[in-house]
């Protein structure tokens, strides 16, 4: 169940990050999901560094760190995807 939950959270974070970033992202959905999973893990690690890894109730701070990390990873992933694949149009 842990892996399924990580994929769902990563998918949602990847979609939100793609929606927040300005302009068109060329990153495929599967790679945005992987970046979202990485953002969740990185955000949890940063939150633990600030001492907000375990709080009662809804962890707004932890989720904010997860989203910020996902946005950064989606941006980096998109730039890398464009550099590797080029800016070719699909037909």
PyMOL Python script that loads the backbone (N, CA, C, O; Angstrom):
from pymol import cmd

cmd.read_pdbstr("""\
ATOM      1  N   UNK A   1       0.820  -1.204   0.000  1.00  0.00           N
ATOM      2  CA  UNK A   1       0.000   0.000   0.000  1.00  0.00           C
ATOM      3  C   UNK A   1       0.854   1.254   0.000  1.00  0.00           C
ATOM      4  O   UNK A   1       0.430   2.284  -0.523  1.00  0.00           O
ATOM      5  N   UNK A   2       2.046   1.190   0.573  1.00  0.00           N
ATOM      6  CA  UNK A   2       2.922   2.352   0.626  1.00  0.00           C
ATOM      7  C   UNK A   2       3.351   2.822  -0.762  1.00  0.00           C
ATOM      8  O   UNK A   2       3.405   4.021  -1.034  1.00  0.00           O
ATOM      9  N   UNK A   3       3.657   1.857  -1.639  1.00  0.00           N
ATOM     10  CA  UNK A   3       4.070   2.230  -2.997  1.00  0.00           C
ATOM     11  C   UNK A   3       2.922   2.835  -3.787  1.00  0.00           C
ATOM     12  O   UNK A   3       3.114   3.790  -4.539  1.00  0.00           O
ATOM     13  N   UNK A   4       1.733   2.282  -3.620  1.00  0.00           N
ATOM     14  CA  UNK A   4       0.570   2.817  -4.308  1.00  0.00           C
ATOM     15  C   UNK A   4       0.296   4.250  -3.857  1.00  0.00           C
ATOM     16  O   UNK A   4       0.011   5.121  -4.679  1.00  0.00           O
ATOM     17  N   UNK A   5       0.381   4.488  -2.562  1.00  0.00           N
ATOM     18  CA  UNK A   5       0.161   5.827  -2.027  1.00  0.00           C
ATOM     19  C   UNK A   5       1.222   6.798  -2.552  1.00  0.00           C
ATOM     20  O   UNK A   5       0.900   7.941  -2.874  1.00  0.00           O
ATOM     21  N   UNK A   6       2.487   6.356  -2.643  1.00  0.00           N
ATOM     22  CA  UNK A   6       3.560   7.208  -3.158  1.00  0.00           C
ATOM     23  C   UNK A   6       3.311   7.580  -4.618  1.00  0.00           C
ATOM     24  O   UNK A   6       3.578   8.710  -5.027  1.00  0.00           O
ATOM     25  N   UNK A   7       2.799   6.626  -5.407  1.00  0.00           N
ATOM     26  CA  UNK A   7       2.513   6.905  -6.817  1.00  0.00           C
ATOM     27  C   UNK A   7       1.362   7.900  -6.940  1.00  0.00           C
ATOM     28  O   UNK A   7       1.412   8.813  -7.765  1.00  0.00           O
ATOM     29  N   UNK A   8       0.332   7.726  -6.123  1.00  0.00           N
ATOM     30  CA  UNK A   8      -0.811   8.645  -6.175  1.00  0.00           C
ATOM     31  C   UNK A   8      -0.396  10.055  -5.776  1.00  0.00           C
ATOM     32  O   UNK A   8      -0.740  11.023  -6.455  1.00  0.00           O
ATOM     33  N   UNK A   9       0.349  10.172  -4.671  1.00  0.00           N
ATOM     34  CA  UNK A   9       0.810  11.489  -4.216  1.00  0.00           C
ATOM     35  C   UNK A   9       1.751  12.103  -5.249  1.00  0.00           C
ATOM     36  O   UNK A   9       1.666  13.300  -5.526  1.00  0.00           O
ATOM     37  N   UNK A  10       2.644  11.302  -5.820  1.00  0.00           N
ATOM     38  CA  UNK A  10       3.558  11.798  -6.845  1.00  0.00           C
ATOM     39  C   UNK A  10       2.821  12.271  -8.084  1.00  0.00           C
ATOM     40  O   UNK A  10       3.182  13.289  -8.675  1.00  0.00           O
ATOM     41  N   UNK A  11       1.784  11.535  -8.483  1.00  0.00           N
ATOM     42  CA  UNK A  11       0.978  11.922  -9.633  1.00  0.00           C
ATOM     43  C   UNK A  11       0.310  13.276  -9.390  1.00  0.00           C
ATOM     44  O   UNK A  11       0.343  14.156 -10.250  1.00  0.00           O
ATOM     45  N   UNK A  12      -0.295  13.433  -8.216  1.00  0.00           N
ATOM     46  CA  UNK A  12      -0.983  14.687  -7.890  1.00  0.00           C
ATOM     47  C   UNK A  12       0.016  15.837  -7.805  1.00  0.00           C
ATOM     48  O   UNK A  12      -0.231  16.909  -8.357  1.00  0.00           O
ATOM     49  N   UNK A  13       1.144  15.627  -7.118  1.00  0.00           N
ATOM     50  CA  UNK A  13       2.145  16.687  -7.008  1.00  0.00           C
ATOM     51  C   UNK A  13       2.719  17.054  -8.379  1.00  0.00           C
ATOM     52  O   UNK A  13       2.947  18.230  -8.661  1.00  0.00           O
ATOM     53  N   UNK A  14       2.952  16.054  -9.227  1.00  0.00           N
ATOM     54  CA  UNK A  14       3.459  16.327 -10.575  1.00  0.00           C
ATOM     55  C   UNK A  14       2.479  17.146 -11.400  1.00  0.00           C
ATOM     56  O   UNK A  14       2.882  18.069 -12.109  1.00  0.00           O
ATOM     57  N   UNK A  15       1.188  16.813 -11.312  1.00  0.00           N
ATOM     58  CA  UNK A  15       0.171  17.579 -12.039  1.00  0.00           C
ATOM     59  C   UNK A  15       0.071  19.019 -11.522  1.00  0.00           C
ATOM     60  O   UNK A  15      -0.015  19.960 -12.310  1.00  0.00           O
ATOM     61  N   UNK A  16       0.083  19.183 -10.204  1.00  0.00           N
ATOM     62  CA  UNK A  16       0.007  20.529  -9.634  1.00  0.00           C
ATOM     63  C   UNK A  16       1.237  21.337 -10.025  1.00  0.00           C
ATOM     64  O   UNK A  16       1.125  22.515 -10.364  1.00  0.00           O
ATOM     65  N   UNK A  17       2.407  20.713  -9.980  1.00  0.00           N
ATOM     66  CA  UNK A  17       3.635  21.415 -10.357  1.00  0.00           C
ATOM     67  C   UNK A  17       3.598  21.839 -11.824  1.00  0.00           C
ATOM     68  O   UNK A  17       4.008  22.951 -12.157  1.00  0.00           O
ATOM     69  N   UNK A  18       3.107  20.955 -12.708  1.00  0.00           N
ATOM     70  CA  UNK A  18       2.990  21.319 -14.123  1.00  0.00           C
ATOM     71  C   UNK A  18       2.002  22.463 -14.326  1.00  0.00           C
ATOM     72  O   UNK A  18       2.197  23.310 -15.198  1.00  0.00           O
ATOM     73  N   UNK A  19       0.944  22.487 -13.521  1.00  0.00           N
ATOM     74  CA  UNK A  19      -0.057  23.551 -13.639  1.00  0.00           C
ATOM     75  C   UNK A  19       0.478  24.888 -13.124  1.00  0.00           C
ATOM     76  O   UNK A  19       0.110  25.942 -13.641  1.00  0.00           O
ATOM     77  N   UNK A  20       1.330  24.851 -12.124  1.00  0.00           N
ATOM     78  CA  UNK A  20       1.852  26.083 -11.538  1.00  0.00           C
ATOM     79  C   UNK A  20       2.933  26.705 -12.412  1.00  0.00           C
ATOM     80  O   UNK A  20       3.011  27.927 -12.532  1.00  0.00           O
ATOM     81  N   UNK A  21       3.764  25.869 -13.022  1.00  0.00           N
ATOM     82  CA  UNK A  21       4.851  26.399 -13.850  1.00  0.00           C
ATOM     83  C   UNK A  21       4.286  27.123 -15.073  1.00  0.00           C
ATOM     84  O   UNK A  21       3.372  26.619 -15.727  1.00  0.00           O
ATOM     85  N   UNK A  22       4.827  28.299 -15.379  1.00  0.00           N
ATOM     86  CA  UNK A  22       4.302  29.034 -16.541  1.00  0.00           C
ATOM     87  C   UNK A  22       4.760  28.404 -17.855  1.00  0.00           C
ATOM     88  O   UNK A  22       5.800  27.750 -17.920  1.00  0.00           O
ATOM     89  N   UNK A  23       3.975  28.611 -18.876  1.00  0.00           N
ATOM     90  CA  UNK A  23       4.319  28.119 -20.200  1.00  0.00           C
ATOM     91  C   UNK A  23       3.980  26.655 -20.381  1.00  0.00           C
ATOM     92  O   UNK A  23       3.389  26.019 -19.509  1.00  0.00           O
ATOM     93  N   UNK A  24       4.372  26.132 -21.545  1.00  0.00           N
ATOM     94  CA  UNK A  24       4.084  24.734 -21.875  1.00  0.00           C
ATOM     95  C   UNK A  24       5.243  23.868 -21.418  1.00  0.00           C
ATOM     96  O   UNK A  24       6.405  24.151 -21.711  1.00  0.00           O
ATOM     97  N   UNK A  25       4.907  22.806 -20.693  1.00  0.00           N
ATOM     98  CA  UNK A  25       5.913  21.829 -20.317  1.00  0.00           C
ATOM     99  C   UNK A  25       5.850  20.666 -21.299  1.00  0.00           C
ATOM    100  O   UNK A  25       4.769  20.234 -21.700  1.00  0.00           O
ATOM    101  N   UNK A  26       7.006  20.171 -21.675  1.00  0.00           N
ATOM    102  CA  UNK A  26       7.087  19.077 -22.633  1.00  0.00           C
ATOM    103  C   UNK A  26       7.284  17.744 -21.927  1.00  0.00           C
ATOM    104  O   UNK A  26       7.432  16.710 -22.579  1.00  0.00           O
ATOM    105  N   UNK A  27       7.287  17.763 -20.618  1.00  0.00           N
ATOM    106  CA  UNK A  27       7.523  16.584 -19.804  1.00  0.00           C
ATOM    107  C   UNK A  27       6.340  15.622 -19.911  1.00  0.00           C
ATOM    108  O   UNK A  27       5.200  16.042 -19.715  1.00  0.00           O
ATOM    109  N   UNK A  28       6.579  14.337 -20.216  1.00  0.00           N
ATOM    110  CA  UNK A  28       5.463  13.390 -20.260  1.00  0.00           C
ATOM    111  C   UNK A  28       4.912  13.140 -18.853  1.00  0.00           C
ATOM    112  O   UNK A  28       5.596  13.375 -17.857  1.00  0.00           O
ATOM    113  N   UNK A  29       3.689  12.668 -18.789  1.00  0.00           N
ATOM    114  CA  UNK A  29       3.000  12.476 -17.516  1.00  0.00           C
ATOM    115  C   UNK A  29       3.722  11.484 -16.608  1.00  0.00           C
ATOM    116  O   UNK A  29       3.770  11.685 -15.395  1.00  0.00           O
ATOM    117  N   UNK A  30       4.279  10.428 -17.170  1.00  0.00           N
ATOM    118  CA  UNK A  30       4.976   9.442 -16.347  1.00  0.00           C
ATOM    119  C   UNK A  30       6.204  10.046 -15.688  1.00  0.00           C
ATOM    120  O   UNK A  30       6.525   9.702 -14.550  1.00  0.00           O
ATOM    121  N   UNK A  31       6.898  10.944 -16.384  1.00  0.00           N
ATOM    122  CA  UNK A  31       8.088  11.574 -15.815  1.00  0.00           C
ATOM    123  C   UNK A  31       7.711  12.654 -14.804  1.00  0.00           C
ATOM    124  O   UNK A  31       8.428  12.869 -13.828  1.00  0.00           O
ATOM    125  N   UNK A  32       6.585  13.332 -15.037  1.00  0.00           N
ATOM    126  CA  UNK A  32       6.098  14.296 -14.045  1.00  0.00           C
ATOM    127  C   UNK A  32       5.707  13.577 -12.753  1.00  0.00           C
ATOM    128  O   UNK A  32       5.901  14.113 -11.662  1.00  0.00           O
ATOM    129  N   UNK A  33       5.159  12.370 -12.874  1.00  0.00           N
ATOM    130  CA  UNK A  33       4.813  11.572 -11.696  1.00  0.00           C
ATOM    131  C   UNK A  33       6.071  11.182 -10.930  1.00  0.00           C
ATOM    132  O   UNK A  33       6.089  11.247  -9.701  1.00  0.00           O
ATOM    133  N   UNK A  34       7.111  10.782 -11.632  1.00  0.00           N
ATOM    134  CA  UNK A  34       8.372  10.434 -10.975  1.00  0.00           C
ATOM    135  C   UNK A  34       8.968  11.658 -10.285  1.00  0.00           C
ATOM    136  O   UNK A  34       9.478  11.556  -9.169  1.00  0.00           O
ATOM    137  N   UNK A  35       8.906  12.812 -10.943  1.00  0.00           N
ATOM    138  CA  UNK A  35       9.388  14.051 -10.309  1.00  0.00           C
ATOM    139  C   UNK A  35       8.538  14.397  -9.084  1.00  0.00           C
ATOM    140  O   UNK A  35       9.064  14.896  -8.089  1.00  0.00           O
ATOM    141  N   UNK A  36       7.245  14.138  -9.149  1.00  0.00           N
ATOM    142  CA  UNK A  36       6.370  14.370  -7.999  1.00  0.00           C
ATOM    143  C   UNK A  36       6.700  13.462  -6.836  1.00  0.00           C
ATOM    144  O   UNK A  36       6.673  13.892  -5.683  1.00  0.00           O
ATOM    145  N   UNK A  37       7.013  12.204  -7.125  1.00  0.00           N
ATOM    146  CA  UNK A  37       7.424  11.274  -6.070  1.00  0.00           C
ATOM    147  C   UNK A  37       8.730  11.755  -5.446  1.00  0.00           C
ATOM    148  O   UNK A  37       8.882  11.756  -4.224  1.00  0.00           O
ATOM    149  N   UNK A  38       9.659  12.158  -6.287  1.00  0.00           N
ATOM    150  CA  UNK A  38      10.924  12.697  -5.773  1.00  0.00           C
ATOM    151  C   UNK A  38      10.714  13.954  -4.952  1.00  0.00           C
ATOM    152  O   UNK A  38      11.382  14.160  -3.938  1.00  0.00           O
ATOM    153  N   UNK A  39       9.778  14.804  -5.393  1.00  0.00           N
ATOM    154  CA  UNK A  39       9.461  16.017  -4.633  1.00  0.00           C
ATOM    155  C   UNK A  39       8.866  15.707  -3.281  1.00  0.00           C
ATOM    156  O   UNK A  39       9.146  16.399  -2.302  1.00  0.00           O
ATOM    157  N   UNK A  40       8.037  14.662  -3.214  1.00  0.00           N
ATOM    158  CA  UNK A  40       7.453  14.264  -1.929  1.00  0.00           C
ATOM    159  C   UNK A  40       8.532  13.766  -0.977  1.00  0.00           C
ATOM    160  O   UNK A  40       8.536  14.118   0.203  1.00  0.00           O
ATOM    161  N   UNK A  41       9.439  12.954  -1.485  1.00  0.00           N
ATOM    162  CA  UNK A  41      10.522  12.427  -0.645  1.00  0.00           C
ATOM    163  C   UNK A  41      11.441  13.557  -0.201  1.00  0.00           C
ATOM    164  O   UNK A  41      11.786  13.650   0.976  1.00  0.00           O
ATOM    165  N   UNK A  42      11.836  14.412  -1.133  1.00  0.00           N
ATOM    166  CA  UNK A  42      12.716  15.533  -0.806  1.00  0.00           C
ATOM    167  C   UNK A  42      12.038  16.510   0.149  1.00  0.00           C
ATOM    168  O   UNK A  42      12.674  17.013   1.074  1.00  0.00           O
ATOM    169  N   UNK A  43      10.760  16.780  -0.068  1.00  0.00           N
ATOM    170  CA  UNK A  43      10.012  17.673   0.815  1.00  0.00           C
ATOM    171  C   UNK A  43       9.906  17.129   2.229  1.00  0.00           C
ATOM    172  O   UNK A  43      10.013  17.883   3.195  1.00  0.00           O
ATOM    173  N   UNK A  44       9.696  15.819   2.359  1.00  0.00           N
ATOM    174  CA  UNK A  44       9.665  15.192   3.685  1.00  0.00           C
ATOM    175  C   UNK A  44      11.018  15.319   4.379  1.00  0.00           C
ATOM    176  O   UNK A  44      11.082  15.570   5.582  1.00  0.00           O
ATOM    177  N   UNK A  45      12.085  15.148   3.627  1.00  0.00           N
ATOM    178  CA  UNK A  45      13.433  15.254   4.189  1.00  0.00           C
ATOM    179  C   UNK A  45      13.717  16.675   4.657  1.00  0.00           C
ATOM    180  O   UNK A  45      14.275  16.872   5.736  1.00  0.00           O
ATOM    181  N   UNK A  46      13.337  17.667   3.857  1.00  0.00           N
ATOM    182  CA  UNK A  46      13.535  19.072   4.244  1.00  0.00           C
ATOM    183  C   UNK A  46      12.677  19.414   5.459  1.00  0.00           C
ATOM    184  O   UNK A  46      13.144  20.097   6.370  1.00  0.00           O
ATOM    185  N   UNK A  47      11.435  18.949   5.482  1.00  0.00           N
ATOM    186  CA  UNK A  47      10.554  19.203   6.623  1.00  0.00           C
ATOM    187  C   UNK A  47      11.131  18.598   7.898  1.00  0.00           C
ATOM    188  O   UNK A  47      11.044  19.199   8.969  1.00  0.00           O
ATOM    189  N   UNK A  48      11.718  17.416   7.784  1.00  0.00           N
ATOM    190  CA  UNK A  48      12.342  16.794   8.954  1.00  0.00           C
ATOM    191  C   UNK A  48      13.504  17.649   9.454  1.00  0.00           C
ATOM    192  O   UNK A  48      13.736  17.742  10.659  1.00  0.00           O
ATOM    193  N   UNK A  49      14.229  18.269   8.534  1.00  0.00           N
ATOM    194  CA  UNK A  49      15.322  19.161   8.925  1.00  0.00           C
ATOM    195  C   UNK A  49      14.835  20.381   9.691  1.00  0.00           C
ATOM    196  O   UNK A  49      15.546  20.910  10.545  1.00  0.00           O
ATOM    197  N   UNK A  50      13.632  20.823   9.387  1.00  0.00           N
ATOM    198  CA  UNK A  50      13.033  21.954  10.100  1.00  0.00           C
ATOM    199  C   UNK A  50      12.236  21.517  11.330  1.00  0.00           C
ATOM    200  O   UNK A  50      11.705  22.357  12.056  1.00  0.00           O
ATOM    201  N   UNK A  51      12.154  20.219  11.561  1.00  0.00           N
ATOM    202  CA  UNK A  51      11.478  19.694  12.734  1.00  0.00           C
ATOM    203  C   UNK A  51       9.975  19.611  12.626  1.00  0.00           C
ATOM    204  O   UNK A  51       9.290  19.578  13.648  1.00  0.00           O
ATOM    205  N   UNK A  52       9.440  19.576  11.418  1.00  0.00           N
ATOM    206  CA  UNK A  52       7.985  19.495  11.253  1.00  0.00           C
ATOM    207  C   UNK A  52       7.565  18.218  10.537  1.00  0.00           C
ATOM    208  O   UNK A  52       6.565  18.199   9.820  1.00  0.00           O
ATOM    209  N   UNK A  53       8.344  17.139  10.738  1.00  0.00           N
ATOM    210  CA  UNK A  53       8.011  15.885  10.065  1.00  0.00           C
ATOM    211  C   UNK A  53       6.793  15.197  10.666  1.00  0.00           C
ATOM    212  O   UNK A  53       6.035  14.561   9.934  1.00  0.00           O
ATOM    213  N   UNK A  54       6.582  15.302  11.952  1.00  0.00           N
ATOM    214  CA  UNK A  54       5.441  14.674  12.626  1.00  0.00           C
ATOM    215  C   UNK A  54       4.709  15.728  13.442  1.00  0.00           C
ATOM    216  O   UNK A  54       5.193  16.151  14.492  1.00  0.00           O
ATOM    217  N   UNK A  55       3.573  16.142  12.977  1.00  0.00           N
ATOM    218  CA  UNK A  55       2.742  17.082  13.734  1.00  0.00           C
ATOM    219  C   UNK A  55       1.323  16.547  13.769  1.00  0.00           C
ATOM    220  O   UNK A  55       0.906  15.845  12.847  1.00  0.00           O
ATOM    221  N   UNK A  56       0.578  16.864  14.812  1.00  0.00           N
ATOM    222  CA  UNK A  56      -0.816  16.418  14.846  1.00  0.00           C
ATOM    223  C   UNK A  56      -1.647  17.210  13.835  1.00  0.00           C
ATOM    224  O   UNK A  56      -1.411  18.400  13.630  1.00  0.00           O
ATOM    225  N   UNK A  57      -2.596  16.564  13.220  1.00  0.00           N
ATOM    226  CA  UNK A  57      -3.448  17.238  12.247  1.00  0.00           C
ATOM    227  C   UNK A  57      -2.830  17.243  10.867  1.00  0.00           C
ATOM    228  O   UNK A  57      -1.980  16.412  10.548  1.00  0.00           O
ATOM    229  N   UNK A  58      -3.262  18.181  10.056  1.00  0.00           N
ATOM    230  CA  UNK A  58      -2.810  18.290   8.670  1.00  0.00           C
ATOM    231  C   UNK A  58      -1.474  19.020   8.624  1.00  0.00           C
ATOM    232  O   UNK A  58      -1.345  20.108   9.186  1.00  0.00           O
ATOM    233  N   UNK A  59      -0.494  18.445   7.973  1.00  0.00           N
ATOM    234  CA  UNK A  59       0.862  19.004   7.938  1.00  0.00           C
ATOM    235  C   UNK A  59       1.026  19.984   6.780  1.00  0.00           C
ATOM    236  O   UNK A  59       1.579  19.630   5.739  1.00  0.00           O
ATOM    237  N   UNK A  60       0.550  21.206   6.958  1.00  0.00           N
ATOM    238  CA  UNK A  60       0.646  22.205   5.896  1.00  0.00           C
ATOM    239  C   UNK A  60       2.092  22.498   5.529  1.00  0.00           C
ATOM    240  O   UNK A  60       2.421  22.623   4.349  1.00  0.00           O
ATOM    241  N   UNK A  61       2.948  22.606   6.519  1.00  0.00           N
ATOM    242  CA  UNK A  61       4.354  22.903   6.255  1.00  0.00           C
ATOM    243  C   UNK A  61       5.034  21.815   5.448  1.00  0.00           C
ATOM    244  O   UNK A  61       5.759  22.099   4.495  1.00  0.00           O
ATOM    245  N   UNK A  62       4.799  20.575   5.829  1.00  0.00           N
ATOM    246  CA  UNK A  62       5.406  19.452   5.109  1.00  0.00           C
ATOM    247  C   UNK A  62       4.906  19.393   3.674  1.00  0.00           C
ATOM    248  O   UNK A  62       5.682  19.148   2.750  1.00  0.00           O
ATOM    249  N   UNK A  63       3.611  19.616   3.489  1.00  0.00           N
ATOM    250  CA  UNK A  63       3.051  19.577   2.139  1.00  0.00           C
ATOM    251  C   UNK A  63       3.541  20.749   1.293  1.00  0.00           C
ATOM    252  O   UNK A  63       3.702  20.616   0.080  1.00  0.00           O
ATOM    253  N   UNK A  64       3.774  21.882   1.920  1.00  0.00           N
ATOM    254  CA  UNK A  64       4.331  23.031   1.181  1.00  0.00           C
ATOM    255  C   UNK A  64       5.745  22.713   0.698  1.00  0.00           C
ATOM    256  O   UNK A  64       6.099  23.022  -0.440  1.00  0.00           O
ATOM    257  N   UNK A  65       6.552  22.098   1.560  1.00  0.00           N
ATOM    258  CA  UNK A  65       7.904  21.701   1.147  1.00  0.00           C
ATOM    259  C   UNK A  65       7.854  20.664   0.030  1.00  0.00           C
ATOM    260  O   UNK A  65       8.665  20.711  -0.895  1.00  0.00           O
ATOM    261  N   UNK A  66       6.912  19.728   0.108  1.00  0.00           N
ATOM    262  CA  UNK A  66       6.769  18.722  -0.945  1.00  0.00           C
ATOM    263  C   UNK A  66       6.408  19.367  -2.280  1.00  0.00           C
ATOM    264  O   UNK A  66       6.964  19.012  -3.319  1.00  0.00           O
ATOM    265  N   UNK A  67       5.483  20.309  -2.246  1.00  0.00           N
ATOM    266  CA  UNK A  67       5.061  20.961  -3.485  1.00  0.00           C
ATOM    267  C   UNK A  67       6.181  21.802  -4.082  1.00  0.00           C
ATOM    268  O   UNK A  67       6.392  21.775  -5.294  1.00  0.00           O
ATOM    269  N   UNK A  68       6.895  22.542  -3.255  1.00  0.00           N
ATOM    270  CA  UNK A  68       8.008  23.359  -3.750  1.00  0.00           C
ATOM    271  C   UNK A  68       9.085  22.476  -4.366  1.00  0.00           C
ATOM    272  O   UNK A  68       9.616  22.788  -5.432  1.00  0.00           O
ATOM    273  N   UNK A  69       9.405  21.374  -3.695  1.00  0.00           N
ATOM    274  CA  UNK A  69      10.404  20.451  -4.237  1.00  0.00           C
ATOM    275  C   UNK A  69       9.923  19.833  -5.548  1.00  0.00           C
ATOM    276  O   UNK A  69      10.713  19.659  -6.475  1.00  0.00           O
ATOM    277  N   UNK A  70       8.633  19.501  -5.633  1.00  0.00           N
ATOM    278  CA  UNK A  70       8.088  18.930  -6.871  1.00  0.00           C
ATOM    279  C   UNK A  70       8.135  19.945  -8.008  1.00  0.00           C
ATOM    280  O   UNK A  70       8.441  19.586  -9.145  1.00  0.00           O
ATOM    281  N   UNK A  71       7.838  21.199  -7.716  1.00  0.00           N
ATOM    282  CA  UNK A  71       7.899  22.240  -8.746  1.00  0.00           C
ATOM    283  C   UNK A  71       9.326  22.363  -9.278  1.00  0.00           C
ATOM    284  O   UNK A  71       9.538  22.450 -10.487  1.00  0.00           O
ATOM    285  N   UNK A  72      10.293  22.369  -8.379  1.00  0.00           N
ATOM    286  CA  UNK A  72      11.697  22.487  -8.799  1.00  0.00           C
ATOM    287  C   UNK A  72      12.106  21.273  -9.629  1.00  0.00           C
ATOM    288  O   UNK A  72      12.760  21.420 -10.662  1.00  0.00           O
ATOM    289  N   UNK A  73      11.726  20.075  -9.185  1.00  0.00           N
ATOM    290  CA  UNK A  73      12.104  18.874  -9.932  1.00  0.00           C
ATOM    291  C   UNK A  73      11.406  18.788 -11.284  1.00  0.00           C
ATOM    292  O   UNK A  73      12.014  18.348 -12.261  1.00  0.00           O
ATOM    293  N   UNK A  74      10.147  19.197 -11.359  1.00  0.00           N
ATOM    294  CA  UNK A  74       9.450  19.202 -12.646  1.00  0.00           C
ATOM    295  C   UNK A  74      10.095  20.210 -13.590  1.00  0.00           C
ATOM    296  O   UNK A  74      10.239  19.934 -14.781  1.00  0.00           O
ATOM    297  N   UNK A  75      10.479  21.362 -13.079  1.00  0.00           N
ATOM    298  CA  UNK A  75      11.154  22.363 -13.918  1.00  0.00           C
ATOM    299  C   UNK A  75      12.476  21.813 -14.452  1.00  0.00           C
ATOM    300  O   UNK A  75      12.760  21.918 -15.645  1.00  0.00           O
ATOM    301  N   UNK A  76      13.285  21.225 -13.562  1.00  0.00           N
ATOM    302  CA  UNK A  76      14.570  20.657 -13.983  1.00  0.00           C
ATOM    303  C   UNK A  76      14.341  19.493 -14.951  1.00  0.00           C
ATOM    304  O   UNK A  76      15.038  19.372 -15.958  1.00  0.00           O
ATOM    305  N   UNK A  77      13.367  18.645 -14.643  1.00  0.00           N
ATOM    306  CA  UNK A  77      13.060  17.523 -15.525  1.00  0.00           C
ATOM    307  C   UNK A  77      12.604  17.972 -16.899  1.00  0.00           C
ATOM    308  O   UNK A  77      12.970  17.365 -17.906  1.00  0.00           O
ATOM    309  N   UNK A  78      11.807  19.034 -16.950  1.00  0.00           N
ATOM    310  CA  UNK A  78      11.335  19.554 -18.229  1.00  0.00           C
ATOM    311  C   UNK A  78      12.496  20.103 -19.049  1.00  0.00           C
ATOM    312  O   UNK A  78      12.590  19.855 -20.251  1.00  0.00           O
ATOM    313  N   UNK A  79      13.368  20.843 -18.400  1.00  0.00           N
ATOM    314  CA  UNK A  79      14.533  21.387 -19.119  1.00  0.00           C
ATOM    315  C   UNK A  79      15.409  20.256 -19.645  1.00  0.00           C
ATOM    316  O   UNK A  79      15.898  20.320 -20.773  1.00  0.00           O
ATOM    317  N   UNK A  80      15.609  19.219 -18.829  1.00  0.00           N
ATOM    318  CA  UNK A  80      16.422  18.078 -19.262  1.00  0.00           C
ATOM    319  C   UNK A  80      15.738  17.326 -20.405  1.00  0.00           C
ATOM    320  O   UNK A  80      16.401  16.894 -21.348  1.00  0.00           O
ATOM    321  N   UNK A  81      14.414  17.169 -20.324  1.00  0.00           N
ATOM    322  CA  UNK A  81      13.668  16.463 -21.377  1.00  0.00           C
ATOM    323  C   UNK A  81      13.783  17.212 -22.707  1.00  0.00           C
ATOM    324  O   UNK A  81      13.997  16.601 -23.754  1.00  0.00           O
ATOM    325  N   UNK A  82      13.641  18.534 -22.657  1.00  0.00           N
ATOM    326  CA  UNK A  82      13.754  19.335 -23.881  1.00  0.00           C
ATOM    327  C   UNK A  82      15.175  19.262 -24.423  1.00  0.00           C
ATOM    328  O   UNK A  82      15.365  19.188 -25.637  1.00  0.00           O
ATOM    329  N   UNK A  83      16.178  19.281 -23.547  1.00  0.00           N
ATOM    330  CA  UNK A  83      17.562  19.206 -24.003  1.00  0.00           C
ATOM    331  C   UNK A  83      17.863  17.850 -24.638  1.00  0.00           C
ATOM    332  O   UNK A  83      18.601  17.773 -25.620  1.00  0.00           O
ATOM    333  N   UNK A  84      17.292  16.781 -24.078  1.00  0.00           N
ATOM    334  CA  UNK A  84      17.554  15.448 -24.624  1.00  0.00           C
ATOM    335  C   UNK A  84      16.735  15.149 -25.876  1.00  0.00           C
ATOM    336  O   UNK A  84      17.260  14.610 -26.850  1.00  0.00           O
ATOM    337  N   UNK A  85      15.463  15.494 -25.851  1.00  0.00           N
ATOM    338  CA  UNK A  85      14.581  15.159 -26.962  1.00  0.00           C
ATOM    339  C   UNK A  85      14.481  16.265 -28.005  1.00  0.00           C
ATOM    340  O   UNK A  85      14.031  16.022 -29.124  1.00  0.00           O
ATOM    341  N   UNK A  86      14.888  17.455 -27.654  1.00  0.00           N
ATOM    342  CA  UNK A  86      14.738  18.576 -28.565  1.00  0.00           C
ATOM    343  C   UNK A  86      13.330  19.105 -28.496  1.00  0.00           C
ATOM    344  O   UNK A  86      12.498  18.590 -27.749  1.00  0.00           O
ATOM    345  N   UNK A  87      13.061  20.121 -29.265  1.00  0.00           N
ATOM    346  CA  UNK A  87      11.736  20.753 -29.256  1.00  0.00           C
ATOM    347  C   UNK A  87      10.950  20.319 -30.481  1.00  0.00           C
ATOM    348  O   UNK A  87      10.319  21.141 -31.145  1.00  0.00           O
ATOM    349  N   UNK A  88      10.990  19.015 -30.780  1.00  0.00           N
ATOM    350  CA  UNK A  88      10.293  18.485 -31.947  1.00  0.00           C
ATOM    351  C   UNK A  88       8.797  18.471 -31.734  1.00  0.00           C
ATOM    352  O   UNK A  88       8.319  18.209 -30.630  1.00  0.00           O
ATOM    353  N   UNK A  89       8.076  18.748 -32.772  1.00  0.00           N
ATOM    354  CA  UNK A  89       6.612  18.703 -32.726  1.00  0.00           C
ATOM    355  C   UNK A  89       6.161  17.287 -33.030  1.00  0.00           C
ATOM    356  O   UNK A  89       6.706  16.637 -33.922  1.00  0.00           O
ATOM    357  N   UNK A  90       5.159  16.800 -32.287  1.00  0.00           N
ATOM    358  CA  UNK A  90       4.602  15.484 -32.577  1.00  0.00           C
ATOM    359  C   UNK A  90       3.584  15.614 -33.686  1.00  0.00           C
ATOM    360  O   UNK A  90       2.825  16.582 -33.739  1.00  0.00           O
ATOM    361  N   UNK A  91       3.571  14.626 -34.579  1.00  0.00           N
ATOM    362  CA  UNK A  91       2.598  14.655 -35.684  1.00  0.00           C
ATOM    363  C   UNK A  91       1.605  13.549 -35.537  1.00  0.00           C
ATOM    364  O   UNK A  91       0.708  13.410 -36.368  1.00  0.00           O
TER     365      UNK A  91
END
""", "prot")
cmd.dss("prot")
cmd.show_as("cartoon", "prot")
cmd.util.cbc("prot")
cmd.orient("prot")
